Each structure stands twice: as C-alpha cells, then as structure tokens.
Amino acid sequence: MLVPCSSILGPRASLLGSLVLERQYTLQDFSNKVAVITGAASGIGRAIANRFARDCMGLVLADIEDEPLAIAAEELKAAGADVLAVPTDVSNALSVQALSDAAFERFGAVHLLFNNAGVGVAGAVWENSIADWQWVFGVNLWGVIHGIKSFVPRMMEQNTECWIVNTASVAGLITGPGMGVYNVTKHGVVALSETLHYDLEEAGSLVKVSVLCPAWVKTRIMDSSRNRSGYVPDPNRTLPPWVEARRQAIEGGLSADYVAECVIDAIREDRFYIFTHPEAMPLVQARMNGILTGQNPVNPAIAALKLSQNTGAKLS
C-alpha cells in the first residue's frame, strides 16, 4: 500500500519542533504557470510533465534524447498542453542558458524549474574512470548548478511565487557500496539545495526550493549510458551480482507517476525535503544517529537487516 507523501515523516517531524513551521504555504494554483523540466523525455521528468499538463500550464521540456523528447512533446500537445521542446545537454552551461532564453522568449516567465536530469554508473570508487566521474558530475551536479545560474536570477526578478525542485536521491542522505560516483553527486545536490534555500531566504525572495529524495523508482536510470557520447562498455568487465539486484529493485520500484504526485503535494504543502519511500527513513535516522555518536559507517543493507530483526518490519 502506498503511503501519502505528506505523512512519510510521521512523528519524526516533531523532532524538529517549531523549525518545521518556518516555511509558509505558497503556490497552490498551477494554472497558467510555466514549468521547465529537464530529463523530461522519460521517467520522473516525463511523469511531472504529464501531471502538469492537466493544469493548463505552459511546459518547457528539455532532454538530451532528441527523438523521445519530440515524442513526449507531440503527445502532450495532442492532449492539449502548450509545449516547447528544447534539446538540452544540462552538463553544458551554454546549452542550459539557451534553454532559459528559449523558455523566457516563448512564455515570458518561468514559475517552476525542475532540475531533474540524472545518470549513474556502478562500481567501486577506485574502478570508476575519470571519465565516469566527469560524466555523472556533469549531469547530476553541474546540471543543477547550470539550472540555478541560468534561471534563478530571472525568476527572482519576476517578484512572484516560484519554485525549484532539484532531484537528488535517498543516496544523497545515506550511502552504500558500488555507487560512489552517484552518491557523491546526490549528496552534493542535497547540500546545494539546502544552501540555495538559505540564500533565497536571506534575500527575501519569493522563489522557494525543494529537494526530491526518492529511493527505487521505475525509470531507465540503469540504462543511462545510452546517452553517454562516445561511450563503449568494457566487454571484459564483470559487474558484481548486486548490480542486477539493483536493476530488479528499480523494475519493482514506485511508479514515476506516484513520485510526480509527491512532488505536487510537497510544493502545495511547502515542504523542502520530498521523501517518497517511508521504509528508507529509519536508515536515514540510523546514519544520522551514527554520526552523532561517532560510530563507523554501516552498510545500509546490513542496517536494514538489523532494523528489520529488531522491529519486524521489512526494509528494502
């Protein structure tokens, strides 16, 4: 059974006391607003676009995959949405600036920005090549940085309620083996989003930000190398069994449509952290407790097993 996103924190929210109440609810009505979505041709990005198409919004779809992007745009137009499709490489600052220019030229304003494009590689950190690090950082972290640089100043100048959602991951809150490159970028997105929140608050801006931290979602993240220019897999490299296990976990994960609804709820309820998987929260809490007590890191898989043995709950 799916848990309403707004109830995922449950009683743990009380640990934050009055701090939870500092942000005020805004942006209840999405009609006639304009949203820019990167990674919009598939997965969570496409689901967000589908959801916003029901709200009579202007949609700017950005993706590095030309054909799937064109298909998404045509399908949404056929459903009655006002759509602009812009092929974009988020790792390239000039490409993202061109996206911003196109969005403002077409619609005159941008109210919601979803820095959502993401990729991943597997392997032990000493096995990952410099090219691996550069590619994943370019999309996952620099893509968000470029989005902020190209859109936020213009959104602030509008002097109207706006929202930014940066897609991180539960891997931005806990770490596990074999995902070092991905983990580092997603921790970076969480830190960047928190700092952006403080900076916007200090500036008295009407622009707000949230960070999306899902766990397993049924997307094509495991096949993201399809968009890696010039990449040729090493035929002699044998991937460990857990790679296939993670693929299966993603195949059995939450639907992107459900995650999109979680994002909408979070914006309407003015929540910074967007959690989609309640079963991951005890693992996040265990990591934080370990940091506070000075314990050595524990593999999340082992922590999940211990927690399930202690509570009887199944944690994945």
C-alpha positions as CSV (number, residue, x, y, z in Angstrom):
1,M,0.0,0.0,0.0
2,L,1.3,3.4,-0.9
3,V,1.7,5.9,1.9
4,P,0.6,9.5,1.3
5,C,3.8,11.5,0.8
6,S,2.7,14.1,3.3
7,S,2.6,11.5,6.1
8,I,6.0,9.9,5.5
9,L,7.9,11.8,8.2
10,G,5.2,10.9,10.7
11,P,6.2,11.5,14.3
12,R,9.8,12.1,13.3
13,A,8.8,15.6,12.2
14,S,8.2,16.5,15.8
15,L,11.9,16.2,16.5
16,L,12.4,19.4,14.5
17,G,9.9,21.2,16.7
18,S,8.9,24.7,15.6
19,L,11.5,24.7,12.8
20,V,9.1,22.8,10.7
21,L,6.7,25.7,10.8
22,E,9.1,28.3,9.4
23,R,8.2,27.9,5.8
24,Q,4.8,29.2,4.7
25,Y,2.5,27.5,2.2
26,T,2.5,29.1,-1.3
27,L,1.9,28.3,-4.9
28,Q,-1.4,26.4,-4.5
29,D,-2.7,27.1,-8.1
30,F,-0.6,25.9,-11.0
31,S,-2.9,27.0,-13.8
32,N,-1.4,29.4,-16.3
33,K,2.0,28.9,-14.8
34,V,5.1,27.9,-16.8
35,A,7.3,24.9,-15.8
36,V,10.7,24.0,-17.2
37,I,11.6,20.3,-16.7
38,T,15.0,18.7,-17.6
39,G,15.2,15.0,-18.2
40,A,11.6,15.4,-19.4
41,A,11.5,12.7,-22.1
42,S,11.3,9.8,-19.6
43,G,11.0,8.7,-16.0
44,I,10.2,11.2,-13.3
45,G,10.6,14.2,-15.7
46,R,8.0,12.8,-18.1
47,A,5.6,12.0,-15.3
48,I,5.9,15.6,-13.9
49,A,5.1,16.9,-17.4
50,N,2.1,14.6,-17.8
51,R,0.8,15.7,-14.4
52,F,1.2,19.4,-15.1
53,A,-0.4,19.1,-18.5
54,R,-3.7,18.7,-16.6
55,D,-3.3,22.1,-15.0
56,C,-3.3,24.2,-18.2
57,M,0.4,25.1,-17.8
58,G,3.0,26.1,-20.2
59,L,5.6,23.3,-20.4
60,V,9.2,23.6,-21.5
61,L,10.6,20.1,-21.9
62,A,14.3,19.6,-22.0
63,D,16.2,16.4,-22.7
64,I,19.4,15.2,-24.4
65,E,17.5,12.5,-26.3
66,D,16.0,14.2,-29.3
67,E,13.6,11.5,-30.5
68,P,12.0,10.7,-27.1
69,L,11.8,14.4,-26.4
70,A,9.9,15.0,-29.7
71,I,7.5,12.2,-29.0
72,A,6.8,13.5,-25.5
73,A,6.1,17.0,-26.8
74,E,3.8,15.7,-29.5
75,E,1.8,13.5,-27.1
76,L,1.4,16.3,-24.6
77,K,0.4,18.8,-27.4
78,A,-2.2,16.2,-28.6
79,A,-3.5,16.2,-25.0
80,G,-4.0,20.0,-25.2
81,A,-0.8,21.2,-23.5
82,D,1.1,24.3,-24.6
83,V,4.6,22.7,-25.0
84,L,8.0,23.9,-26.1
85,A,10.6,21.2,-26.6
86,V,14.3,22.2,-26.3
87,P,17.1,19.6,-26.8
88,T,19.4,20.3,-24.0
89,D,22.7,19.0,-22.6
90,V,22.5,20.0,-18.9
91,S,26.2,19.4,-18.4
92,N,26.9,22.3,-20.8
93,A,26.4,25.8,-19.4
94,L,25.7,27.3,-22.8
95,S,23.1,24.7,-23.6
96,V,21.2,25.4,-20.3
97,Q,21.5,29.1,-20.9
98,A,19.9,28.6,-24.4
99,L,17.1,26.6,-22.7
100,S,16.5,29.6,-20.3
101,D,16.5,32.0,-23.2
102,A,14.0,29.9,-25.2
103,A,11.7,29.5,-22.3
104,F,11.5,33.2,-21.4
105,E,11.2,34.2,-25.1
106,R,8.3,31.8,-25.6
107,F,6.4,32.3,-22.4
108,G,7.8,35.5,-20.9
109,A,8.2,33.9,-17.4
110,V,9.1,30.7,-15.6
111,H,7.4,29.8,-12.3
112,L,8.6,26.2,-11.7
113,L,12.0,24.8,-12.5
114,F,12.7,21.0,-12.2
115,N,16.4,20.2,-12.3
116,N,15.7,16.6,-12.8
117,A,18.1,15.1,-15.4
118,G,20.2,12.3,-13.9
119,V,22.6,9.4,-14.8
120,G,24.5,6.8,-12.9
121,V,27.4,4.4,-13.1
122,A,28.2,1.4,-10.9
123,G,31.5,0.1,-9.5
124,A,33.9,0.5,-6.7
125,V,35.3,4.1,-6.5
126,W,38.8,3.0,-7.5
127,E,37.4,1.3,-10.5
128,N,35.5,4.2,-11.9
129,S,37.4,6.1,-14.5
130,I,37.9,9.9,-14.5
131,A,35.5,10.0,-17.5
132,D,32.9,8.2,-15.3
133,W,33.3,10.9,-12.6
134,Q,33.2,13.7,-15.2
135,W,30.1,12.4,-16.9
136,V,28.0,11.8,-13.8
137,F,29.1,15.1,-12.1
138,G,28.3,16.9,-15.4
139,V,24.7,15.8,-15.5
140,N,23.8,15.2,-11.8
141,L,25.5,18.1,-10.1
142,W,26.6,20.6,-12.8
143,G,23.3,20.2,-14.4
144,V,21.6,21.5,-11.3
145,I,24.2,24.3,-10.9
146,H,23.7,25.4,-14.5
147,G,19.9,25.4,-14.0
148,I,20.3,27.6,-10.9
149,K,22.7,30.0,-12.7
150,S,20.5,30.3,-15.8
151,F,17.1,30.5,-14.2
152,V,17.1,31.7,-10.6
153,P,18.1,35.3,-11.2
154,R,15.4,35.7,-13.8
155,M,12.8,34.0,-11.6
156,M,13.8,36.3,-8.7
157,E,13.3,39.4,-10.9
158,Q,9.7,38.3,-11.6
159,N,8.9,39.1,-8.0
160,T,6.2,36.4,-7.9
161,E,5.9,33.0,-6.3
162,C,8.2,30.5,-8.0
163,W,9.5,27.1,-7.1
164,I,12.6,25.0,-7.9
165,V,12.7,21.2,-7.4
166,N,16.2,19.6,-7.6
167,T,16.2,15.9,-8.0
168,A,18.6,14.2,-5.6
169,S,18.0,10.7,-4.2
170,V,17.9,8.9,-0.9
171,A,21.5,8.3,-1.9
172,G,22.0,11.9,-1.1
173,L,21.2,11.1,2.6
174,I,22.6,7.6,3.0
175,T,25.5,5.8,1.2
176,G,26.1,2.3,0.1
177,P,28.8,0.3,-1.8
178,G,29.3,0.4,-5.5
179,M,27.6,3.7,-6.1
180,G,30.3,6.2,-5.1
181,V,30.1,8.5,-8.0
182,Y,26.3,8.7,-7.9
183,N,26.3,9.0,-4.1
184,V,28.7,12.0,-4.2
185,T,26.7,13.9,-6.7
186,K,23.4,13.3,-4.9
187,H,24.9,14.4,-1.6
188,G,26.1,17.5,-3.5
189,V,22.6,18.2,-4.8
190,V,21.1,18.0,-1.3
191,A,23.8,20.4,0.1
192,L,23.4,22.7,-2.9
193,S,19.6,22.8,-2.4
194,E,19.8,23.4,1.3
195,T,22.3,26.3,0.7
196,L,20.1,27.7,-2.1
197,H,17.1,27.6,0.4
198,Y,19.1,29.7,2.9
199,D,20.4,32.1,0.3
200,L,16.9,32.7,-1.1
201,E,15.5,33.2,2.4
202,E,18.3,35.7,3.2
203,A,17.4,37.6,0.1
204,G,13.7,37.7,1.0
205,S,12.9,36.1,-2.3
206,L,9.5,34.7,-3.3
207,V,11.4,31.8,-5.0
208,K,11.5,28.6,-3.0
209,V,13.2,25.3,-3.4
210,S,12.6,21.7,-2.6
211,V,14.9,18.6,-3.0
212,L,13.5,15.3,-4.1
213,C,15.0,12.2,-2.5
214,P,13.4,9.1,-3.8
215,A,14.7,5.5,-3.5
216,W,13.8,2.9,-6.1
217,V,11.6,4.4,-8.9
218,K,10.8,2.5,-12.1
219,T,12.9,4.5,-14.6
220,R,15.7,3.8,-17.0
221,I,18.5,5.1,-14.7
222,M,20.3,1.8,-15.0
223,D,20.5,2.3,-18.8
224,S,21.6,5.9,-18.7
225,S,24.8,5.2,-20.5
226,R,22.6,5.2,-23.7
227,N,23.0,9.0,-23.6
228,R,26.8,8.9,-23.0
229,S,28.5,10.2,-26.1
230,G,31.3,8.0,-27.3
231,Y,30.9,5.5,-24.5
232,V,31.9,1.9,-25.3
233,P,31.3,-0.6,-22.4
234,D,34.3,-2.7,-21.4
235,P,33.5,-6.2,-22.7
236,N,35.9,-7.7,-20.2
237,R,34.4,-6.1,-17.1
238,T,32.3,-8.4,-14.9
239,L,29.8,-6.5,-12.8
240,P,29.0,-7.8,-9.3
241,P,25.7,-9.5,-8.6
242,W,24.3,-6.5,-6.7
243,V,24.1,-4.5,-10.0
244,E,21.4,-6.9,-11.3
245,A,19.7,-6.8,-7.8
246,R,19.5,-3.0,-8.1
247,R,18.1,-3.3,-11.6
248,Q,15.4,-5.6,-10.3
249,A,14.7,-3.3,-7.4
250,I,14.2,-0.4,-9.8
251,E,12.0,-2.5,-12.0
252,G,9.8,-3.2,-9.0
253,G,10.0,0.4,-7.7
254,L,7.4,3.1,-7.3
255,S,5.9,4.4,-10.5
256,A,7.1,7.8,-11.7
257,D,3.5,9.0,-11.7
258,Y,3.3,8.4,-7.9
259,V,6.6,10.4,-7.4
260,A,5.2,13.2,-9.5
261,E,2.2,13.4,-7.2
262,C,4.5,13.5,-4.2
263,V,6.3,16.5,-5.8
264,I,3.0,18.3,-6.4
265,D,1.9,17.7,-2.8
266,A,5.2,18.9,-1.5
267,I,5.0,22.2,-3.4
268,R,1.5,22.8,-2.2
269,E,2.4,22.0,1.4
270,D,5.6,24.0,1.3
271,R,7.9,21.1,2.1
272,F,11.6,21.3,1.4
273,Y,12.5,17.6,1.7
274,I,10.4,15.4,-0.6
275,F,10.5,11.8,0.6
276,T,8.7,9.1,-1.3
277,H,9.9,5.9,0.5
278,P,8.9,5.7,4.2
279,E,10.9,2.5,4.5
280,A,14.1,4.4,3.9
281,M,13.6,6.9,6.8
282,P,14.8,4.5,9.6
283,L,18.1,4.1,7.5
284,V,18.5,7.8,7.3
285,Q,17.9,8.2,11.0
286,A,20.3,5.3,11.8
287,R,23.0,7.1,9.7
288,M,22.4,10.4,11.5
289,N,22.5,8.7,14.9
290,G,25.7,7.0,13.9
291,I,27.3,10.3,13.0
292,L,26.2,12.0,16.3
293,T,27.5,9.1,18.4
294,G,30.8,8.8,16.4
295,Q,30.1,5.3,15.1
296,N,31.8,3.9,12.0
297,P,29.5,3.8,8.9
298,V,27.3,0.8,8.5
299,N,26.3,-0.6,5.1
300,P,22.6,0.3,4.6
301,A,21.8,-3.3,3.6
302,I,23.2,-4.5,6.9
303,A,21.5,-1.7,8.8
304,A,18.2,-2.6,7.1
305,L,18.6,-6.3,8.2
306,K,19.3,-5.3,11.8
307,L,16.4,-2.9,11.9
308,S,14.0,-5.5,10.4
309,Q,15.2,-8.0,13.0
310,N,14.6,-5.6,15.8
311,T,11.2,-4.2,14.6
312,G,9.8,-7.0,12.5
313,A,9.4,-4.5,9.6
314,K,10.6,-5.2,6.2
315,L,13.1,-2.6,5.0
316,S,14.3,-2.5,1.4
